[in-house]
Every structure is written in C-alpha cells, then in structure tokens.
Amino acid sequence: MTQTIQQIRDDFAFLDEWEDRYRYVIELGEALPPFPDEARIDRYKVPGCVSQVWLTTEVGEGTDPIIEFHGDSDAHIVRGLVAIVLALFSGQKASSIGEIDAEAVLRELGLDEHLSPQRANGLRSMVKRIKQDALAALRQTA
C-alpha cells in the first residue's frame, strides 16, 4: 500500500534526523508496486535523471480525466523520490496537476537541502514530464 502525500508529510514531521528521513525515503521506494519489465523501455524513461527512471501515465475518462502515474528507478533513493512524486500527483485531475507546486512540497519535506544537484534536476525532470502528460491529456479531451 502506497502512502498519500499527507501521510508522508506527517511521517517526515516525526523524523528529526536526515538519516532517518533518508531511510524513510528508501522505504517508500521499496513499498512501490512492482513495475512491469515491459515498461522499462526508452519510451517511458525520464530524460535528465542520472539514475534510470521510468514513468507511465494512465489517463482516465472525461474532459478532465483523473491520471494515474506509475514509476520506478534502478537507484534506491531515487525510487523513494519517485514514490513521493507519485503520491503528490497520481490520482489527481489533469487540470489540477499543473497547479501543484512540487518544489514547495519538497522544500517543506526538507528534501531540497539534501539532494545533490543531479538528483534535484532529475526530480524536476520527473515533475516536468508529469505536467506535460497532464496537459496532453487535457488537450486530447478538449
């Protein structure tokens, strides 16, 4: 069972030490549902990430569809970051995805201070891809 973004926020609030938060991020990644091997292809790879990251998008019905995202990475910490990004965006309406300030949430969790520039760029690449997919879904239903 994956965590909601609010559960993640609440859990982070209890963890004072960065090492504890780091372990928790890895645990979040370990709790992600299995990612299908057939989706580990270039089409689903997120460019701009140092580690390999794959992201699939499942668009629901209607003019403002709910979008489900699934993802994985070959690096433990990045897999945890994928879990946080999925908790933030997956299950949201396409129109609201563009309004979510992912960087503010990452600052709130204290992740911005502890990620290397490469990891931060990779995270931004994931968010950019999610927002592009949401915009594309809105255009297809318009």
C-alpha positions in Angstrom: 0.0 0.0 0.0 1.5 3.3 -1.0 1.3 6.4 1.2 -0.6 9.6 0.5 1.3 12.8 0.3 -0.3 13.9 3.7 0.9 10.6 5.3 4.4 11.3 4.0 4.3 14.9 5.4 3.1 13.6 8.8 5.8 10.9 8.9 8.5 13.4 7.9 7.3 15.7 10.7 8.2 13.0 13.3 11.7 12.4 11.8 14.2 14.9 13.1 17.5 13.4 11.7 18.2 13.5 8.0 19.5 9.8 8.2 16.1 8.8 9.4 14.3 10.7 6.6 16.8 9.2 4.1 15.9 5.6 5.3 12.2 6.5 5.2 12.5 7.7 1.6 14.2 4.4 0.7 11.3 2.5 2.5 8.8 4.5 0.4 10.5 3.3 -2.7 10.5 -0.3 -1.5 6.7 0.0 -1.0 6.0 0.9 -4.6 4.0 -1.6 -6.5 6.1 -3.8 -8.9 6.8 -2.0 -12.2 6.4 -4.2 -15.3 9.5 -5.2 -17.1 7.9 -4.4 -20.5 7.6 -0.8 -19.4 11.4 -0.4 -18.8 11.9 0.9 -22.3 13.2 4.2 -23.7 9.6 5.5 -24.4 8.9 5.6 -20.6 12.4 6.7 -19.5 12.6 10.2 -17.9 15.4 12.2 -19.5 17.5 14.3 -17.3 17.8 11.8 -14.5 21.3 10.4 -13.5 19.7 7.1 -12.5 17.3 5.3 -14.7 13.7 6.4 -14.1 10.7 5.1 -15.9 7.3 6.7 -15.7 4.0 5.5 -17.2 0.8 7.5 -17.4 -2.7 6.1 -17.3 -5.4 8.7 -18.3 -9.0 8.2 -17.1 -12.2 9.1 -18.9 -13.9 12.5 -19.3 -12.9 16.1 -20.2 -10.8 16.5 -17.0 -9.6 12.9 -16.5 -8.0 11.6 -13.4 -4.5 10.5 -14.1 -2.6 7.6 -12.5 1.1 7.5 -12.7 3.4 4.5 -12.1 7.1 4.7 -11.8 10.3 3.0 -10.8 14.1 3.6 -10.7 17.2 1.5 -10.5 18.5 3.5 -7.5 17.1 3.1 -4.0 16.9 6.7 -3.0 15.5 7.8 -6.4 12.9 5.0 -6.2 11.8 6.7 -2.9 11.7 10.1 -4.6 9.6 8.5 -7.4 7.2 7.3 -4.6 6.9 10.9 -3.2 6.2 12.3 -6.7 3.6 9.7 -7.4 1.9 10.4 -4.0 1.8 14.0 -4.9 0.4 13.7 -8.5 -1.2 10.3 -9.1 -4.9 10.2 -8.8 -5.4 13.9 -9.4 -7.5 15.5 -12.1 -5.4 16.6 -15.1 -6.4 20.2 -14.6 -5.1 20.3 -11.0 -1.8 18.6 -11.8 -0.5 21.8 -13.4 -1.3 23.8 -10.2 0.6 21.6 -7.8 3.8 23.2 -6.6 6.1 20.2 -6.3 9.2 22.3 -5.4 7.3 23.8 -2.4 6.4 20.3 -1.1 10.0 19.1 -1.5 11.1 22.2 0.4 8.5 21.5 3.1 9.9 18.0 3.5 13.4 19.3 3.6 14.5 17.3 0.6 15.7 20.3 -1.4 18.6 20.8 1.1 19.8 17.2 1.0 19.6 16.3 -2.7 22.6 16.6 -5.0 22.2 19.0 -7.9 21.9 15.9 -10.2 19.1 14.4 -8.1 17.3 17.7 -7.9 17.5 18.1 -11.7 16.2 14.5 -12.1 13.3 15.3 -9.7 12.4 18.4 -11.8 12.5 16.3 -14.9 10.0 13.8 -13.4 7.7 16.7 -12.4 8.0 18.3 -15.9 7.1 15.0 -17.6 4.1 14.5 -15.3 2.8 18.1 -16.0 3.4 17.6 -19.8 1.4 14.4 -19.7 -1.4 16.0 -17.8 -1.5 18.9 -20.3 -1.5 16.5 -23.2 -4.4 14.6 -21.6 -6.4 17.8 -21.4 -5.7 18.7 -25.0 -6.9 15.2 -26.2 -10.2 15.6 -24.3 -10.9 19.1 -25.4 
